Amino acid sequence: MTQTDSKFADSDQSSCNQPSASGVLQDVHIEHGTYYVTTLIIPKQESTSSSCEALKEEEFFAIQNERSLFPVGWIHTHPSQSCFMSSIDLHTHFSYQAMVPEAFAIVMAPTDQSRSYGIFRLSDPGGMSVLKECEESGFHPHGEPADGSPIYEHCANVFTNTNLRFEIFDLR
């Protein structure tokens, strides 16, 4: 998989009080088994420093359908937190990875001194099984997968390529 760095992270991140934001990464072609992510759609959204909700999703889906785009992941911010996948993030990502096993999530954490971003996916089958069985909502703890694996892991097979053309649709 190949993913480009996006201007999504270039917004003013100097304050811990910045609202969260999210967007969906779209794939437009596959070559030799490699996904090339070349589009980011950022929907209208309502945000706080710890949450983000997409609005008017029909506008988002119109762009996706008009351009025959295929969602392969998503990107979101933790403006005042460290770089990790929260329980809400895990549930959001479960839906992506259930549809596309190669799906990944990018977390941008500008105030994290050790890691300003991370690219993650649920462990499979461990993390996927835990999330499939979880009926809780909101922020909550998850048990460890039965196979002893972590619930999510860093994606070692996702790389940046600054030579790719990257299109951003910012509907905010």
Salt bridges, closest charged atoms under 4 A:
GLU59 OE2 - LYS44 NZ 3.29
ASP89 OD2 - HIS76 NE2 3.02
ASP89 OD2 - HIS78 NE2 2.93
GLU167 OE1 - ARG165 NH2 3.72
ASP170 OD2 - ARG172 NH2 2.75
